[in-house]
Amino acid sequence: MDPQAGVSVHERQLASRAYRNEPLSSAALGLMIASMPDSASKGDRARLLELGGQLTRRSSLITSASIEAAARDGNQPAFFLWLSRAILTNESLRATYIRAMAQATARPDTEAALAPVIGPNPTWAGHYWKAVVNVPESLVNAAKLRVAVAQSPWRQRRISDTDRMLVSQLAKFRHFDAMRDLVAALSPAEGGAFAANLDFSRPSLLPPVDWQLASSGNLGATIEPKRKILAISAIAGARGYAARQLLQLAPGAYELEWNLAADATIENGTLTARLDCAEKAGSADGIEVSNLDIGRRRTSLTIPGDSCRWYWLSINVNVPDTSAGLDAQFRRISLTPSGQPAPVAPKVTNPAN
């Protein structure tokens, strides 16, 4: 079917004659709706569309006309409902309709209209989430929608790969409040400490609110839950973060504690911790804690009273070109306000739907 093709006068006459002879003919009704002039009564068109929707859900003409009518009227529930029907019944245009839904998610207050559609977890829901995480203008509303369907009555709380993608994209585009709300809905126990997964007792659930690990040819980091360690391995010339996560911090004095083991002495400047404001793109300002030495250690740092709320806590590697490399294992990293004990890492599971 050519979506740009028009309905001729002769075709409309045939459709009208067929509809008079067979009022339940969805094909005839679809042609009549598609051929209605722009000057036609809005009420007449609406009545025909309502009748068409009752007759069939598989007419491309009726479905496309209903989507267009709902969009013109600003009727978001009807718009998303008809899009969902089109996705289920038109396999050839399924990808197109899913992209349209992902882009339309950027409209104000779409989560209320979309939640009843996505909440029952239709077969195409995974394709929608993969599409919407790649539409920057839809990210905040997509997060609100994901929070909505994690709640009653749908309770979709199992963390998926697309949830991780959504959290990562929210961080990338600095939608930190939406990211925080989403993580709280999917993994509420993470709110008990400044740093998540302090003792590395489980895999990283939702980076970068949980640990985001480097993986490249010369630098890599892995969490080994059975051994409860963060293992970092780097060869000569490796530079960059090995592990990092986003923290929401108020101004004040803090203490960073760590428990570190290594196969050999770590040279000064090779392994460091750093706090950088995540809200200021390209900012060179940071609070560096140099030389993460072997053993159980503690150091003090101060968060200045500026406008920044979100910080990257990163474990950085800078291995000299002449070095033999680095192999180190953290058993714990914690950041706490000065004078308070380090929080006990909460036991976190990935709840089912």
ROMITI-252427 format. One record per residue (C-alpha): z, y, x; chain; residue number from 1. Coordinates in pm, 1 decimal. Last residue first. Example, Ala and Ser with C-alpha at 12.3 -4.5 7.8 and 13.67 -1.06 7.14 Angstrom:
# ROMITI-252427
- 714.0;-106.0;1367.0;A;2
- 780.0;-450.0;1230.0;A;1
# end
This chain:
# ROMITI-252427
- 3838.9;-828.2;799.4;A;353
- 4000.5;-982.9;1104.5;A;352
- 4246.6;-802.2;1324.9;A;351
- 4170.9;-763.7;1697.3;A;350
- 4512.0;-805.6;1851.0;A;349
- 4729.7;-560.4;2034.5;A;348
- 5072.3;-620.9;2183.1;A;347
- 5195.5;-276.1;2269.6;A;346
- 5239.8;-185.2;2637.9;A;345
- 5601.1;-92.3;2697.5;A;344
- 5628.8;278.9;2760.7;A;343
- 5728.2;409.2;3105.4;A;342
- 6072.8;560.3;3086.3;A;341
- 6104.7;935.0;3019.9;A;340
- 6218.0;1199.6;3268.9;A;339
- 5869.5;1328.9;3339.9;A;338
- 5621.6;1263.1;3060.2;A;337
- 5451.9;926.0;3106.1;A;336
- 5137.3;786.3;3271.2;A;335
- 5122.6;414.6;3337.4;A;334
- 4918.3;180.8;3556.2;A;333
- 5007.8;-185.3;3598.8;A;332
- 4909.4;-496.8;3789.4;A;331
- 4635.9;-325.4;3989.9;A;330
- 4431.9;-545.3;4221.2;A;329
- 4238.8;-431.6;4527.7;A;328
- 3935.5;-543.9;4726.4;A;327
- 3771.9;-270.7;4933.6;A;326
- 3489.5;-262.8;5185.5;A;325
- 3452.7;-336.4;5557.0;A;324
- 3431.1;36.1;5621.7;A;323
- 3159.6;211.2;5824.4;A;322
- 2999.5;380.9;5524.5;A;321
- 3340.0;501.7;5410.2;A;320
- 3460.2;374.3;5068.7;A;319
- 3530.5;644.4;4811.6;A;318
- 3672.7;481.9;4498.4;A;317
- 3818.7;656.8;4196.8;A;316
- 4070.2;544.8;3936.1;A;315
- 4008.4;783.5;3649.4;A;314
- 4224.2;948.2;3385.8;A;313
- 3976.4;1157.4;3189.1;A;312
- 4145.6;1430.4;2991.7;A;311
- 4152.4;1556.5;2634.0;A;310
- 4358.5;1857.1;2522.6;A;309
- 4219.2;2144.7;2729.9;A;308
- 4305.6;2501.2;2626.2;A;307
- 4519.6;2578.9;2928.8;A;306
- 4888.5;2519.0;2994.8;A;305
- 4843.0;2320.2;3312.2;A;304
- 4908.6;1943.6;3321.9;A;303
- 5149.3;1880.4;3608.6;A;302
- 5166.6;1583.0;3841.2;A;301
- 5437.7;1360.5;3983.7;A;300
- 5393.6;1042.1;4185.7;A;299
- 5517.2;686.1;4156.5;A;298
- 5457.4;369.9;4354.5;A;297
- 5506.3;-3.7;4333.8;A;296
- 5308.0;-148.2;4625.0;A;295
- 4987.2;-47.5;4801.2;A;294
- 4902.8;321.2;4810.9;A;293
- 4699.2;514.1;4557.5;A;292
- 4596.1;780.6;4800.9;A;291
- 4546.6;1110.9;4630.5;A;290
- 4662.4;1225.3;4289.9;A;289
- 4401.1;1478.3;4188.8;A;288
- 4434.3;1728.5;3910.0;A;287
- 4082.1;1841.2;3835.0;A;286
- 3859.8;2144.2;3815.5;A;285
- 3490.0;2085.5;3882.6;A;284
- 3399.6;2121.9;3516.4;A;283
- 3054.2;1983.9;3431.6;A;282
- 3123.0;1967.3;3060.6;A;281
- 3459.5;2109.8;2967.3;A;280
- 3622.9;1893.9;2700.4;A;279
- 3689.0;1597.4;2929.0;A;278
- 3935.5;1787.6;3147.6;A;277
- 3979.1;1588.7;3467.3;A;276
- 4272.9;1378.7;3584.7;A;275
- 4233.2;1192.1;3911.9;A;274
- 4359.7;878.6;4079.8;A;273
- 4264.2;780.7;4434.3;A;272
- 4142.4;483.1;4636.8;A;271
- 3961.1;544.3;4967.3;A;270
- 4123.5;878.6;5043.5;A;269
- 4358.2;738.4;5305.5;A;268
- 4254.8;391.1;5420.4;A;267
- 4367.0;90.6;5221.2;A;266
- 4533.6;-178.7;5434.1;A;265
- 4398.9;-525.1;5360.0;A;264
- 4378.2;-780.9;5079.7;A;263
- 4519.3;-537.4;4827.6;A;262
- 4807.4;-510.3;4579.5;A;261
- 4889.7;-219.8;4350.0;A;260
- 5166.0;-142.6;4100.3;A;259
- 5123.3;200.8;3949.9;A;258
- 5318.6;494.4;3816.9;A;257
- 5195.7;840.7;3722.5;A;256
- 5465.9;1086.5;3626.2;A;255
- 5410.5;1383.5;3402.0;A;254
- 5507.2;1750.7;3380.7;A;253
- 5372.8;1968.8;3101.2;A;252
- 5067.4;2065.9;2897.7;A;251
- 4984.6;1822.4;2615.7;A;250
- 4770.1;1516.1;2680.8;A;249
- 4507.7;1326.1;2481.4;A;248
- 4384.2;1052.7;2711.8;A;247
- 4035.7;918.7;2781.6;A;246
- 3993.7;617.8;3008.8;A;245
- 3875.5;533.5;3357.4;A;244
- 3799.6;242.7;3587.2;A;243
- 3606.6;211.2;3914.3;A;242
- 3509.7;577.5;3930.0;A;241
- 3264.1;685.7;4193.1;A;240
- 3165.3;606.0;4551.7;A;239
- 3057.6;288.1;4730.4;A;238
- 2934.3;341.1;5088.6;A;237
- 3081.6;18.8;5225.0;A;236
- 3144.8;-238.7;4953.9;A;235
- 3363.8;-218.8;4644.7;A;234
- 3580.8;-459.1;4445.2;A;233
- 3842.3;-357.7;4190.2;A;232
- 4055.3;-610.1;4001.6;A;231
- 4264.2;-490.7;3705.7;A;230
- 4533.5;-753.4;3671.5;A;229
- 4720.7;-945.6;3405.5;A;228
- 4646.2;-1287.1;3562.2;A;227
- 4539.8;-1435.4;3228.8;A;226
- 4405.5;-1096.6;3114.5;A;225
- 4162.9;-1053.3;3406.5;A;224
- 4023.4;-700.0;3376.4;A;223
- 3715.6;-635.1;3587.2;A;222
- 3598.3;-357.3;3817.1;A;221
- 3276.4;-316.0;4010.2;A;220
- 3123.2;-110.0;4287.1;A;219
- 2824.1;-174.8;4516.2;A;218
- 2565.9;-326.8;4282.8;A;217
- 2706.6;-169.6;3972.0;A;216
- 2969.3;-232.8;3705.9;A;215
- 3234.1;31.2;3648.5;A;214
- 3498.3;-27.4;3383.1;A;213
- 3593.6;184.4;3083.9;A;212
- 3959.4;114.8;3008.9;A;211
- 4069.0;184.5;2648.7;A;210
- 3992.6;517.4;2485.4;A;209
- 3668.7;480.4;2683.6;A;208
- 3645.0;203.6;2585.2;A;207
- 3745.0;28.1;2263.7;A;206
- 3884.6;-319.2;2323.9;A;205
- 3931.5;-366.7;2698.8;A;204
- 4024.2;-728.1;2759.7;A;203
- 4390.6;-824.5;2727.8;A;202
- 4710.6;-823.0;2934.1;A;201
- 4592.0;-543.5;3160.9;A;200
- 4946.7;-406.1;3200.2;A;199
- 4886.4;-58.4;3064.3;A;198
- 4633.0;-159.0;2800.1;A;197
- 4606.2;194.7;2664.7;A;196
- 4739.7;499.4;2848.2;A;195
- 4942.8;758.4;2660.1;A;194
- 5136.8;493.1;2477.6;A;193
- 5214.4;375.2;2123.5;A;192
- 4890.3;488.5;1954.5;A;191
- 4706.8;174.3;2063.8;A;190
- 4884.5;-19.5;1788.5;A;189
- 4650.9;136.0;1529.5;A;188
- 4339.9;-48.6;1653.3;A;187
- 4056.3;-1.3;1403.9;A;186
- 4187.4;296.2;1205.5;A;185
- 4355.0;462.1;1505.3;A;184
- 4036.2;416.3;1710.6;A;183
- 3833.3;590.5;1440.1;A;182
- 4077.7;879.1;1408.3;A;181
- 4078.8;935.4;1785.3;A;180
- 3697.1;930.7;1804.2;A;179
- 3669.4;1181.5;1519.7;A;178
- 3913.8;1407.7;1704.3;A;177
- 3727.6;1364.4;2032.6;A;176
- 3376.2;1450.4;1920.5;A;175
- 3285.1;1520.7;2283.5;A;174
- 2917.9;1410.0;2265.3;A;173
- 2981.3;1128.9;2514.5;A;172
- 3318.9;1047.9;2359.1;A;171
- 3165.0;1006.0;2014.1;A;170
- 2890.6;794.9;2172.5;A;169
- 3144.1;562.6;2335.8;A;168
- 3341.4;521.2;2012.3;A;167
- 3018.1;442.7;1825.0;A;166
- 2901.5;192.5;2086.5;A;165
- 3237.2;16.8;2076.4;A;164
- 3216.7;-0.4;1697.3;A;163
- 2859.7;-131.3;1733.9;A;162
- 2988.4;-415.4;1950.9;A;161
- 3229.1;-513.8;1675.2;A;160
- 3599.7;-463.4;1609.2;A;159
- 3716.0;-655.4;1302.7;A;158
- 3874.2;-406.8;1066.8;A;157
- 3648.3;-419.8;759.8;A;156
- 3924.3;-376.1;503.0;A;155
- 3688.4;-338.7;201.3;A;154
- 3933.8;-227.3;-70.5;A;153
- 4113.0;-75.6;112.3;A;152
- 4056.2;73.5;456.5;A;151
- 3822.1;-17.2;741.7;A;150
- 3534.7;92.1;515.8;A;149
- 3664.8;449.9;516.6;A;148
- 3724.4;464.3;893.1;A;147
- 3366.6;346.9;953.9;A;146
- 3239.9;615.4;715.3;A;145
- 3438.3;885.9;894.4;A;144
- 3295.0;765.3;1227.0;A;143
- 2942.4;770.2;1081.9;A;142
- 3010.8;1122.9;958.7;A;141
- 3096.0;1232.4;1313.0;A;140
- 2799.2;1049.3;1466.9;A;139
- 2523.0;1166.2;1231.0;A;138
- 2395.5;1460.1;1440.8;A;137
- 2372.4;1235.9;1746.5;A;136
- 2150.5;971.8;1578.8;A;135
- 2163.5;670.6;1812.6;A;134
- 2494.3;541.5;1672.1;A;133
- 2325.8;546.0;1329.7;A;132
- 2062.3;285.0;1414.2;A;131
- 2289.5;13.4;1549.5;A;130
- 2526.2;73.9;1256.9;A;129
- 2240.2;38.2;1007.4;A;128
- 2112.2;-281.8;1167.0;A;127
- 2460.0;-432.7;1143.5;A;126
- 2477.5;-341.3;774.1;A;125
- 2155.6;-530.5;688.7;A;124
- 2326.1;-835.8;540.4;A;123
- 2549.7;-620.9;322.3;A;122
- 2906.2;-548.6;439.5;A;121
- 3070.2;-486.8;98.2;A;120
- 3178.2;-144.7;234.8;A;119
- 2828.4;-27.4;335.4;A;118
- 2711.2;73.0;-15.0;A;117
- 3049.7;168.9;-161.4;A;116
- 3120.8;368.2;160.1;A;115
- 2790.5;556.1;155.8;A;114
- 2865.6;813.6;-113.5;A;113
- 3216.3;897.4;8.8;A;112
- 3104.9;890.7;373.4;A;111
- 2820.6;1133.3;304.7;A;110
- 3047.3;1438.6;290.6;A;109
- 2794.3;1675.0;450.0;A;108
- 2454.3;1528.3;543.7;A;107
- 2437.9;1363.2;888.3;A;106
- 2429.7;1018.6;725.0;A;105
- 2077.1;1106.0;612.1;A;104
- 1950.9;1019.2;961.4;A;103
- 2103.5;670.9;948.7;A;102
- 1974.8;617.7;593.2;A;101
- 1622.4;720.8;693.6;A;100
- 1637.9;489.9;994.9;A;99
- 1742.3;204.8;764.2;A;98
- 1454.7;287.4;526.0;A;97
- 1200.3;274.9;807.6;A;96
- 1340.2;-52.1;944.8;A;95
- 1319.5;-213.0;600.1;A;94
- 961.9;-100.3;532.5;A;93
- 795.1;-442.2;565.0;A;92
- 1100.7;-621.2;425.6;A;91
- 1100.7;-432.1;98.3;A;90
- 1366.4;-575.7;-134.5;A;89
- 1695.5;-544.4;54.0;A;88
- 1618.6;-218.5;236.7;A;87
- 1474.1;-68.2;-82.7;A;86
- 1790.2;-153.7;-274.2;A;85
- 2000.6;11.9;-4.1;A;84
- 1780.6;322.1;-18.9;A;83
- 1821.2;329.3;-395.9;A;82
- 2199.8;322.0;-363.6;A;81
- 2192.8;581.7;-86.2;A;80
- 2000.0;833.3;-297.8;A;79
- 2192.7;751.8;-617.9;A;78
- 2527.2;821.0;-447.4;A;77
- 2381.7;1131.2;-275.8;A;76
- 2245.2;1305.6;-583.9;A;75
- 2108.6;1619.3;-417.0;A;74
- 1853.4;1651.2;-699.0;A;73
- 1556.0;1647.0;-462.7;A;72
- 1700.8;1351.3;-270.4;A;71
- 1768.2;1156.9;-592.2;A;70
- 1411.3;1218.3;-708.9;A;69
- 1264.1;1109.6;-374.9;A;68
- 1466.2;788.6;-370.2;A;67
- 1372.1;714.9;-732.9;A;66
- 1002.0;770.2;-660.0;A;65
- 1023.1;536.5;-360.2;A;64
- 1193.2;268.2;-569.3;A;63
- 957.8;297.9;-867.0;A;62
- 646.7;274.1;-649.4;A;61
- 785.6;-3.5;-428.9;A;60
- 866.6;-212.7;-737.6;A;59
- 1124.6;-474.9;-646.8;A;58
- 1436.4;-353.3;-825.6;A;57
- 1298.2;-420.6;-1171.4;A;56
- 1319.7;-332.9;-1540.6;A;55
- 1645.7;-137.7;-1537.2;A;54
- 1534.8;79.1;-1247.4;A;53
- 1206.0;146.1;-1424.6;A;52
- 1388.2;260.3;-1736.7;A;51
- 1599.6;501.2;-1532.9;A;50
- 1288.5;626.2;-1355.2;A;49
- 1110.7;679.4;-1688.1;A;48
- 1408.3;871.5;-1825.7;A;47
- 1431.3;1084.6;-1510.3;A;46
- 1060.3;1168.2;-1521.3;A;45
- 1082.4;1274.4;-1884.4;A;44
- 1393.7;1484.3;-1812.7;A;43
- 1226.5;1660.7;-1522.0;A;42
- 939.6;1752.7;-1750.6;A;41
- 604.3;1724.8;-1580.0;A;40
- 478.7;2024.9;-1382.1;A;39
- 472.5;1826.3;-1059.5;A;38
- 219.2;1592.5;-1220.1;A;37
- 313.8;1234.2;-1309.8;A;36
- 89.4;987.1;-1123.7;A;35
- 367.2;800.6;-941.0;A;34
- 567.5;762.3;-1263.1;A;33
- 268.5;623.9;-1456.8;A;32
- 178.3;390.3;-1170.0;A;31
- 532.7;253.3;-1160.0;A;30
- 535.0;203.5;-1537.3;A;29
- 218.1;-2.0;-1519.5;A;28
- 357.6;-220.6;-1243.8;A;27
- 694.9;-249.3;-1420.3;A;26
- 531.3;-396.9;-1730.0;A;25
- 812.0;-424.0;-1983.5;A;24
- 637.6;-194.3;-2234.8;A;23
- 337.2;-433.4;-2250.9;A;22
- 51.6;-308.9;-2472.3;A;21
- 156.0;55.3;-2448.9;A;20
- 226.9;9.5;-2077.9;A;19
- -117.1;-141.2;-2017.8;A;18
- -287.3;153.6;-2190.4;A;17
- -83.5;402.1;-1986.0;A;16
- -161.2;213.6;-1664.8;A;15
- -533.6;206.6;-1746.0;A;14
- -529.8;579.5;-1820.1;A;13
- -338.8;646.5;-1497.8;A;12
- -591.2;442.7;-1301.0;A;11
- -879.2;639.6;-1454.0;A;10
- -713.3;970.6;-1371.8;A;9
- -667.2;858.0;-1011.0;A;8
- -334.4;773.3;-855.0;A;7
- -293.3;918.4;-506.3;A;6
- -289.1;744.5;-170.7;A;5
- -45.1;877.4;89.2;A;4
- 192.1;581.2;63.0;A;3
- -98.0;341.8;133.0;A;2
- 0.0;0.0;0.0;A;1
# end
